[in-house]
């Protein structure tokens, strides 16, 4: 399994991080057909490295967080 972390500003609450991360999983699937699971309030889990790398490219344009490979 392959993970990535969405790194949020420390001022954001757990609920905010969890909600925005959940929306990211939905966007990845609906807009790009990338399947993933949310395994923490700020982490996504992928079956393949190629899916994770494509997700990094798609998510990196957000102003809400930065993307970090785990």
C-alpha positions as CSV (number, residue, x, y, z in Angstrom):
1,X,0.0,0.0,0.0
2,X,1.1,3.5,-0.8
3,X,0.4,6.6,1.4
4,X,0.5,10.3,1.1
5,X,-0.2,13.0,3.6
6,X,-2.0,16.3,3.2
7,X,0.0,18.8,5.3
8,X,-2.3,21.5,6.8
9,X,-1.5,24.6,8.7
10,X,-1.3,23.9,12.4
11,X,-4.2,26.2,13.1
12,X,-6.7,24.0,11.4
13,X,-8.8,21.7,13.6
14,X,-9.1,17.9,13.3
15,X,-12.6,18.2,11.9
16,X,-11.5,20.6,9.2
17,X,-8.6,18.4,8.2
18,X,-10.8,15.3,8.2
19,X,-13.5,17.0,6.1
20,X,-11.1,18.4,3.5
21,X,-9.2,15.1,3.2
22,X,-12.5,13.3,2.6
23,X,-13.5,15.8,-0.1
24,X,-10.1,15.1,-1.7
25,X,-10.9,11.4,-1.9
26,X,-14.2,12.1,-3.6
27,X,-12.7,14.6,-6.0
28,X,-9.9,12.1,-7.0
29,X,-12.5,9.5,-7.8
30,X,-15.1,11.6,-9.5
31,X,-12.8,13.8,-11.6
32,X,-9.9,11.5,-12.2
33,X,-11.1,7.9,-11.5
34,X,-8.4,7.5,-8.9
35,X,-9.4,5.1,-6.1
36,X,-8.1,5.6,-2.6
37,X,-9.1,5.4,1.0
38,X,-8.7,7.8,3.9
39,X,-6.7,6.2,6.7
40,X,-6.3,9.2,8.9
41,X,-7.6,12.8,9.1
42,X,-4.7,13.8,6.8
43,X,-3.6,10.6,5.0
44,X,-4.7,8.8,1.9
45,X,-4.0,5.2,1.0
46,X,-3.5,3.9,-2.6
47,X,-3.2,0.4,-4.1
48,X,-0.5,1.4,-6.6
49,X,2.4,3.8,-6.7
50,X,1.2,5.2,-10.1
51,X,-2.2,6.1,-8.6
52,X,-0.5,7.8,-5.7
53,X,1.8,9.8,-8.0
54,X,-1.1,10.9,-10.2
55,X,-3.0,12.0,-7.1
56,X,0.0,14.0,-6.0
57,X,-0.1,15.9,-9.3
58,X,-3.8,16.5,-9.1
59,X,-3.9,17.5,-5.4
60,X,-0.8,19.7,-5.4
61,X,-2.7,22.7,-6.8
62,X,-4.7,23.1,-3.7
63,X,-4.3,26.1,-1.4
64,X,-5.6,24.2,1.6
65,X,-2.6,21.9,2.1
66,X,0.7,20.7,0.7
67,X,1.2,17.1,-0.4
68,X,3.9,14.8,1.1
69,X,4.7,11.3,0.1
70,X,5.0,8.7,2.9
